[in-house]
Amino acid sequence: MDFSVKKEQKQYSQEIIDFARENLNDSEFYEEFSMDMWKKVSEFGLLGITVDEKYGGLGESYETAAMVFESLGYACKNNGFIFVINNHIWVCQNLINLYGSDELKEKYLPEMVEGKKIGAIAITEPEAGSDAFAMVANVKEQDDCFVLNGTKMFISNGPIADIFIVFAVTEEVPDKKITAFVVERNFEGVTTGNDIEKMGLNACPTSELILDNVKVPKHNILGKFNYGNNILTGALEWERCFEFAPHIGVMQRIMEQCIKQANGRKQFGKPIGSNQAVSHKIAEMEVNIEMAKLMLYKIAWLKDQKKSAYLETSIFKLFVSENYIKTCRDAMQIFGAYGYTKEYEMERELRDAMASSIYSGTNEMQKNTIYNMANARYM
Ligand SMILES: Cc1cc2nc3c(=O)[nH]c(=O)nc-3n(C[C@H](O)[C@H](O)[C@H](O)COP(=O)(O)OP(=O)(O)OC[C@H]3O[C@@H](n4cnc5c(N)ncnc54)[C@H](O)[C@@H]3O)c2cc1C
């Protein structure tokens, strides 16, 4: 095991910190998507971090990407905007990169890496949430295309996306099978609903995706026909790892703010941090950050080895989201009434964090997975 951080990785992480602080923290865009910020991120080159150089990417390892995304969360205070980037990269572009034919890669990756096209993933439906496999979006084969019908729900980036990875049912009997399709916004019959108002992550617009007799060219299948189950499983692994990497950086940033407050704020003639009720909260933050980093780097290493990390990403998702929310709640307590005000931004951090126990599969579903896999191993 080698836990040393390479000089280039440190340098890249510092570059992203400097870039994010200078360009991504305009509070005017905490509650709405900014195309200007998107263009800056694209120009910086972040979007193609792990994509092959031949498609305009940087060809970096997942290990480097993990560190860079952790740093992004540390320096960029706009969690919703990070969510836009994550959805674009990890569960749309990355899936095309890994499962797409050469034709699909050539068609979509360069423009996605350049930020000219924004990506999204569409799994959830009004009646199929945790039970994603209960989806009813369906597909009929015609001579030269597939015709898709259905409604997808809670699609992050929905209102701004140009390219959707859509999962739909392609076989009902004897076993239900699904297939993943690359669907363009400009295909006839594709519409998105209005931005759904949410508690947080408001810089990331969310909507329904409606597919009404959408004709998708046959070559726009991702992977193979009826292969969607595997791609869905893969998508969840990427989501549960890399969308949660920035949360570790956020936890670090919030902990540093808490340390400052614990030392600077005096009550009863001494810093509030001299009370263990306060300092122990900060100690727990440090423990959780360290544990989360170890897990993140292990998963990134597994992905660089092209290995499955289904159990590990479930554990990581559960651990990070629970402690991300706890960190924000404890920080608000340490800041007292100041923490409850909009000015100190802790309330926004907490609102943003709350969704992490729901998206990418709820934490209850992660516990089901972890139990089932542990049970299968030891029985
Ligand atoms: C901010 C945000 C962004 C999202 N972005 C996307 C996106 O881009 N694309 C997309 O496809 N989807 C997206 N989703 C949807 C997300 O994947 C679903 O919300 C999630 O899978 C849960 O489904 P549900 O909300 O329908 O809850 P339900 O499945 O209805 O669950 C409700 C409650 O019941 C519990 N529950 C259900 N079944 C079980 C069980 N078997 N055991 C124990 N508890 C159970 C759940 O844990 C939960 O507490 C997003 C959601 C959020 C909040």
PDBQT file of the ligand as one rigid body, heavy atoms in Angstrom, charges set to zero:
ROOT
HETATM    1  C1  LIG A 401     -31.137  16.080  -4.820  1.00  0.00    +0.000 C 
HETATM    2  C2  LIG A 401     -31.550  14.848  -5.566  1.00  0.00    +0.000 A 
HETATM    3  C3  LIG A 401     -31.047  14.613  -6.830  1.00  0.00    +0.000 A 
HETATM    4  C4  LIG A 401     -31.445  13.492  -7.558  1.00  0.00    +0.000 A 
HETATM    5  N1  LIG A 401     -30.960  13.317  -8.829  1.00  0.00    +0.000 NA
HETATM    6  C5  LIG A 401     -31.377  12.250  -9.560  1.00  0.00    +0.000 A 
HETATM    7  C6  LIG A 401     -30.935  12.093 -10.926  1.00  0.00    +0.000 A 
HETATM    8  O1  LIG A 401     -30.152  12.894 -11.456  1.00  0.00    +0.000 OA
HETATM    9  N2  LIG A 401     -31.404  11.034 -11.641  1.00  0.00    +0.000 N 
HETATM   10  C7  LIG A 401     -32.266  10.121 -11.108  1.00  0.00    +0.000 A 
HETATM   11  O2  LIG A 401     -32.621   9.183 -11.805  1.00  0.00    +0.000 OA
HETATM   12  N3  LIG A 401     -32.713  10.253  -9.830  1.00  0.00    +0.000 NA
HETATM   13  C8  LIG A 401     -32.294  11.291  -9.044  1.00  0.00    +0.000 A 
HETATM   14  N4  LIG A 401     -32.745  11.454  -7.741  1.00  0.00    +0.000 N 
HETATM   15  C9  LIG A 401     -33.718  10.512  -7.206  1.00  0.00    +0.000 C 
HETATM   16  C10 LIG A 401     -33.136   9.552  -6.176  1.00  0.00    +0.000 C 
HETATM   17  O3  LIG A 401     -32.339   8.590  -6.784  1.00  0.00    +0.000 OA
HETATM   18  C11 LIG A 401     -34.312   8.941  -5.397  1.00  0.00    +0.000 C 
HETATM   19  O4  LIG A 401     -34.889  10.003  -4.660  1.00  0.00    +0.000 OA
HETATM   20  C12 LIG A 401     -33.898   7.843  -4.457  1.00  0.00    +0.000 C 
HETATM   21  O5  LIG A 401     -33.488   6.698  -5.165  1.00  0.00    +0.000 OA
HETATM   22  C13 LIG A 401     -35.051   7.444  -3.501  1.00  0.00    +0.000 C 
HETATM   23  O6  LIG A 401     -36.258   7.259  -4.171  1.00  0.00    +0.000 OA
HETATM   24  P1  LIG A 401     -37.575   8.032  -3.657  1.00  0.00    +0.000 P 
HETATM   25  O7  LIG A 401     -37.216   9.435  -3.417  1.00  0.00    +0.000 OA
HETATM   26  O8  LIG A 401     -38.657   7.715  -4.616  1.00  0.00    +0.000 OA
HETATM   27  O9  LIG A 401     -37.910   7.390  -2.234  1.00  0.00    +0.000 OA
HETATM   28  P2  LIG A 401     -38.695   6.025  -1.940  1.00  0.00    +0.000 P 
HETATM   29  O10 LIG A 401     -38.081   4.907  -2.695  1.00  0.00    +0.000 OA
HETATM   30  O11 LIG A 401     -40.149   6.248  -2.086  1.00  0.00    +0.000 OA
HETATM   31  O12 LIG A 401     -38.345   5.813  -0.389  1.00  0.00    +0.000 OA
HETATM   32  C14 LIG A 401     -39.008   6.540   0.637  1.00  0.00    +0.000 C 
HETATM   33  C15 LIG A 401     -38.450   6.066   1.988  1.00  0.00    +0.000 C 
HETATM   34  O13 LIG A 401     -38.675   4.647   2.147  1.00  0.00    +0.000 OA
HETATM   35  C16 LIG A 401     -37.459   3.987   2.395  1.00  0.00    +0.000 C 
HETATM   36  N5  LIG A 401     -37.450   2.666   1.762  1.00  0.00    +0.000 N 
HETATM   37  C17 LIG A 401     -37.949   2.345   0.537  1.00  0.00    +0.000 A 
HETATM   38  N6  LIG A 401     -37.721   1.052   0.280  1.00  0.00    +0.000 NA
HETATM   39  C18 LIG A 401     -37.045   0.553   1.355  1.00  0.00    +0.000 A 
HETATM   40  C19 LIG A 401     -36.498  -0.718   1.696  1.00  0.00    +0.000 A 
HETATM   41  N7  LIG A 401     -36.608  -1.759   0.862  1.00  0.00    +0.000 N 
HETATM   42  N8  LIG A 401     -35.861  -0.849   2.872  1.00  0.00    +0.000 NA
HETATM   43  C20 LIG A 401     -35.741   0.191   3.719  1.00  0.00    +0.000 A 
HETATM   44  N9  LIG A 401     -36.225   1.424   3.457  1.00  0.00    +0.000 NA
HETATM   45  C21 LIG A 401     -36.866   1.591   2.302  1.00  0.00    +0.000 A 
HETATM   46  C22 LIG A 401     -36.383   4.882   1.784  1.00  0.00    +0.000 C 
HETATM   47  O14 LIG A 401     -35.116   4.654   2.360  1.00  0.00    +0.000 OA
HETATM   48  C23 LIG A 401     -36.934   6.267   2.103  1.00  0.00    +0.000 C 
HETATM   49  O15 LIG A 401     -36.587   6.620   3.411  1.00  0.00    +0.000 OA
HETATM   50  C24 LIG A 401     -32.353  12.547  -6.985  1.00  0.00    +0.000 A 
HETATM   51  C25 LIG A 401     -32.825  12.776  -5.690  1.00  0.00    +0.000 A 
HETATM   52  C26 LIG A 401     -32.442  13.900  -4.981  1.00  0.00    +0.000 A 
HETATM   53  C27 LIG A 401     -32.973  14.114  -3.597  1.00  0.00    +0.000 C 
ENDROOT
TORSDOF 0
